[in-house]
Amino acid sequence: MTSTYWDSGRAGLENEFVDILEERRCSSDLGLTFKTFSPSPYKGAPSCSTAELNKAVLESQYLRYVAKEIAAETGKSVEEVREEAVGILEEMSQNLQLGFIRLMAFTLSKVLKRLFTSIYINMEGLNMLQQAVQESPVILMPNHRSYVDFLVISYILFAFDIPLPVIAAGIPLAGMKMVGEILRRSGAFFIRRAIGSDKLYWAVLSEYVKTIVKNGFAPLEFYVEGLRSRTLKSLIPKLGMMHMVVEPYFKGEVYDVTLVPISISYDRVLEESLLAHELLGIPKPKESTMGLLKASKVLQEDYGCMHVNFGRPMSVRQLCQGKINRCQYNLIPRDLPLKPSAETQACVSWLAHLMVRIQEEGSLTSPWSLMACQLLQAPTTALTEEGLLWHQLTEKTLWLRKLALEFGAHLNWPGQVSDSDVMSSTVDLHGSIVHRKAGRVYLVQEEQPERRRPIKPEEDVMRTAAAVLMLASYRNQCLHVFLRPAMLATAMHVTKSTQRDELAAFFCFLQDVFSNEFIFIPGKSSQDFEEACFLLKKSGAVHISQQEVTVSDAGREVLSFLQALLQPFIDSYQVMFRYLCEDGVNVCSEKHFLPAVRNLATKLILSGELHTYEALSSDTQKNVLSALRRLETVTKLRATEQNEFRVNKAAVRRIDDILSGKIPPQMLQTTPDAKL
């Protein structure tokens, strides 16, 4: 029940993956480093050096126009503004050099062989990419789960003689001594994190990106999610860069633009502990060369396999047919700034969400990801104190493997190995999170340094939370497989209804509330509901008629698992709703909201009232605020320096009551509130 566009993005999943490290282990790394590199470039592109690219940006009519506007607004001379633009471009621009790519290829060969047992790539997707780069400007769009993502695509393209990309990177990387310059010469261009309303910076960045696309200078690679995901699940896409790369097509400056979604999947992520601690409010270490050298101890660890799945190249021209009227761009000269119309913004948002969904569809689910789903459904005390019976965990994981396959998941499950060996080696690989002892599995908790004073209960909660959030991050890697059926299972559990229209209304309500938590393509609610019905029926969990969805005799186990899968998110959101509805909380700022909610969640965990540690995650807390702002139940106060929000408690309580089943689904169908 997936759309044709999703299907078209799933290249290579049924085809053979090739381990590119196998050859590296059998041959000299110097052979790769000094190999002949003669890729076939974009046919329509004139050869262009980095200096010529930068000159074209600075001399563009668009930048001249914006410089005059800014000069008139600020009282500066046009020459002063242009000097600022030169400085911005120098800070930003890449300086791709083949010699440095060769150096990176040699270094990465050494590092990747130490970190991973295998790096699998799908050859069919790579062959299609090789063809696509010759025919139109190509945009590479990988998901972002680890720092390893950053240069691995370039490494693969170099090995297979495909033009090297220029890569959008965060400005902190540029500040790393030596490393920043090596990255710049390997194709990275650096973007400030907080651009705000800096009109000149936006103009230089957008013109730089659009010139790369228009000239076909090189494939352009960027992370549509914007940031590395700290929870290992997909993030809501950022639309700024997406708009920049497709605008040359909208304006008719290129015939077409090709988008290539790339799904990178890890058995084990290098930063697993760091990410969990960041979610608990421990600041991320500043990127530095010294920090990189200190992190070299990770080379002693085993991180299993990595899969890089190149999706089918997708034409923006075909995707946007009937979705956007390009005539609007003929009304003013191409070189003048044009505020995107609501139609353009909706189209770009749709494209960005589609790319993230295809990334999800193209990812591979590991045995550990399925095991994490089952471990998290056990009481935390069972994991930390009594342990979970190994044979039970094995049985449940194998049951879940069958369900995942019925739901269309692509599994990274080793063949020619017994299931018990797969399970044992999986637990061994993740010894930093769980360990086996006397036929039971226990959660590993950080050892506390010796102290004179006893550990406070709150500190103990944080120790357990770090381990639980690491486990949750691996569950999140396969959440997209079960999400839609889980939402329908939750609708059935909360509403106690069997009526299709009532379940559909509650399903859409869940999508509204969780649209900052999970990826839903705008305007596809009814298709998502039908997909959930189809998958639950396929698995034998429900019977479906035109009017009703009813549980089958064999379906209770499936529905119970799926409902429990979504429960930590519902519980976490309800903790935050509870805080916002407390007396005295009429205005809140994000700065105070996060620690206050964390304190409340900690108290509720200690009292036994709350059973999920995921309520302590700062990403979940921020998603709740974003959701409530989108639903207009929390509104930003304009007059304050800090991000402060006024809380509409009645509206927050109403959302909470619907989630709890206190408001029947019939009310959702007749509510005048368009948002809910």
Secondary structure, DSSP 8 states (H G I E B T S, - for coil): ---HHHHHT-TTTTS-EEEHHHHHHHS-HHHHHTS-------TT-----HHHHHHHHHT-HHHHHHHHHHHHHH---HHHHHHHHHHHHHHH-----HHHHHHHHHHHHHHHHHH-SEEEEEHHHHHHHHHHHHHS-EEEEE---STTHHHHHHHHHHHTT----EEEEEHHHHTSTTHHHHHHHTTEEEE-S--TT-HHHHHHHHHHHHHHHHHT-S-EE--TT-S--SSSS------HHHHHHHHHHHTTSSS--EEEEEEEEESS-TTHHHHHHHHTT-------HHHHHHGGGGGGS---EEEEEE---EEHHHHTTTT--GGGGGSS-TTS-----HHHHHHHHHHHHHHHHHHHHH--B-HHHHHHHHHTTS-HHIIIII-EEHHHHHHHHHHHHHHHHHTT--B---SSS-HHHHHHHHHHHTTTTEEEETTEEEE--------SS---HHHHHHHHHHHHHHHHHHHHTTHHHHHHHHHHHHHHHHH---BHHHHHHHHHHHHHHTTTTS---TT-HHHHHHHHHHHHHHTTSEEE-SSBEEE-TT-HHHHHHHHHHHHHHHHHHHHHHHHHTSTT-SEEEHHHHHHHHHHHHHHHHHHTS---GGGG-HHHHHHHHHHHHHTTSEEE-TT-SS-EEEE-HHHHHHHHHHHHT-S-HHHHHH-S-TT-
